[in-house]
Every structure is written in structure tokens, then in C-alpha cells.
Amino acid sequence: MENNPNYHRIKARLGDYEFDAEGDRELVSKQYDQFISTISAIFQAPKPAVQSTAHSSNGYIQAAKPPDNPIEDGILKRVFRQDDGLSLLAMPRTDNAEADALLVILYGFLKLENERAVTGLSLMKAAKQSGINVDRIDRTIDARGGLIQAAGNKRGRRYSLNNRGIAEAERLVREMVE
């Protein structure tokens, strides 16, 4: 089939989106063009406006407004090292420093590595590189459970920050550089 001059195969990945097609050249090209136009529309779509936390008239809680002053790259470079994986240069000065350090490490993965969901193995490696001795990630973050989301089982478990977790991590990062 591959010797047929009308046979065509295209495999492409753009961010989280994948395209894989094979067959008649005309049909594959048409499908690929549709894929590209759909992806372009997704990336060009305006971001929804975020409102401050408040109860609306229907009783639902509206989303929290992101901070007006996002953390600059210079501040992130004073808190994180990225030589051989991500690690902290200093520990948070809080009562629960280990859990808060994991919160800040997750924030570092989000901002510096553009990784929203981090495996437990990657988080454990970053913690050890940062000088944090934890036996189990899940037990350590229980203190910050309302700020960190966990999904998956055993080796496939992934951790991410919810919106409140991101805000708290930003607060901790700012405190660490003061």
C-alpha cells in the first residue's frame, strides 16, 4: 500500500492534540487541513474573563481572580534551581515547611517546566534534591490537602495545584525572597 502514489500518511502533535491519518492523499490532506483549522481556532479563542470570588445570584461560587502582580522570572530564579531537575534553593519558613515546600515545588513545575500534573516520582526526586526527607508524598501533603489535587493510583499518581493552591504557593514564594 505504501508503494501506491496516492497513499499518504501524516502524524502530527501540537501540544496536547494529536493527528494521525493514512490513506488516499486527497482525503488525508483534507482531514489534516481541518485538524489545523480546529487547533488554530482553539489557540486563538479568547480566554474567559475571571471574576473575583463571590456568591452569584444563583448561589454558586464564582472563580477567584488571579493576582494582579504575577511572580516575575527573577524571583523564580532566586527560589528554584533547574540544573539537574527542579529543586528549591531554600525552604519555606513556616510551621509545616515540608508540606509547604512540596506546594512550592509543584508551583515551580507549573511555572518553570510548564507541567501542571506532576508524578509522585518526579515530586519525590525534586524534594530529595531540595533536601526534604519524606517517606511518602501523599502523607506529607495531607496537611495541604485542600490546595493540592491528586489523581491516579500507585505509580501513576499525579499531583497538581488547584487555584487556591497556586495562590498559596505564590504567597509562599514571595515570603521566601523577602
N, C-alpha and C positions, 0 to 999 in steps of 0.2 A: 504494500500500500504506500510505503514511503517513496517508492520509485515513481509513483504517479505524479505528473507535473501539477495536477490540480490539488494534491494533498498538501495541507498546511497545518502546522501546529504552533500555537502561541501559549507560553506560560509567562505570567507576569504577577508581580506582587507590589502593591503600593500601600505602605503602612500595614493596616490590618486586613486589607482587601486583596483577594487573590483572583486571578483569572487563569483558566486552563481550558483550552479548546483545541480540537483537532478534527480534520475533515476537509471538506471542499473549501478551497481558498477563498471564494467569494463569501460563503457563509461564515467562516471563521473571522474574516476581516470585518464583516458587518457586526458580528457579536462583539468583537474587540472594540470597535468604534462606540457601540452602545455602552460597554463597560467604562470606557474612558469618559464619555459624556456624563454618565451617572456619578462616577467618582469626582469629576470636576464640579458637578453640582453640589455634592456633599461638602467638599472642601471650601466652596465659595458661599455656602449658606451662612447667613448671619447668625451669630451666636445669640441665644435667647438672653434677654435682659434679666439680671438677677436683682431681686428686691431684698430689702433688709428683713430680718426676722420679725415677723409679726403675725398675729392671727387675722386671717381674712374674714370676710363676712360669712363665708360658708363654714368656718370653724377649722379649716386646715391651716397648718403652719406653713408659711412661705419660706423660701430658701434664704439663707443668710447671705448678706452682701460681702463679697471678698474685700480684704483690707485695701485701703486706698494707696498704701505705700508698700508694694511688694518688696521682698528681700532682694537686694542687689547681688550681683555676682561676686563683688569684692567681699561682701560679708560671708557669703557661702564658702569662699576660698579660705577664709580665716577659721571656719568651723570644720570643713571637710578636707580630706586628702584623697586623691584619686590615682595614686601611683600604681599600686598593685591591688586593685579593687577599691571600693569605697570604705572609708573609715573616718572616725571622728578624731580631731586633733585635741579636743578637750571634752571633759564630761560635763553634763549639766549640773549646776549647783542647786540641787533640790533634795527633798527628803527621800524620794524614790528615784534615785539617779539612774539605776539600771533600766527601769521601765521607760523613763523619760529619754534615755539615750537611744533605746530602740525606736521610740517615737520619732526622734530627730533623724536617726539613720533612715527610716522609711521616707521621711521628708527629703533627705538627700538623694535617695534613689529616684524619687519623683521628679525633683528639680534638676539634678545633675545628670542622671542616667536616663531620664525620661521613661522610667519603669514604674508604672502605677501599682502593679501587684508583684510582690517580691516573694520568692520561695523561702521557706523556712531555712533551707540550707544556705542560701545567699545571705540571709539576715544573720544567721549564726556566724558565718565567716566574717562578715563586716563587724559584728560585735566582738569577736575574738581579736581581730586586727585592731580594734579600738581599745582593747584592754578590759573588756567587760567579760566576766566569767559567769556564764549562765548555763545551767544544765539543760533546761528546756525553754524554748522561746515562748510557748503557749502559757506556761505558768508565770513567766516574768511579766508578760503583757496583760495578764488578768487585772492588774492594778489600773491599767489604762484601757480596759475592755470597751468602754463606751466610745473610744476615739479610734480604735483600730478594728478593721473588719478582717475576718479570717474565712477562707473558703477552701474546700478540698479536704482530703484525708491523707494521713500519714505523710509519705514523701512528696505528695502532690499538693500539700497545704501551701496556700499563698496568703500573704498579709498585705493589707493596703490601708491607707488613712481615709476616713470619711471627712466631710467638710469641717466638722468640729476638730478633728484630729489635725488637719492641715493648719487651722488657725492656732491651735495649741502648740504645734511644732514651731510655727513661725515665732510665737511669743518666746519659746524656749531658746531658739537660735538668737533672737535679739538679746535676751538676757545673757547668753554665753559670751557675747562680744562686748558687753558693757564693762 
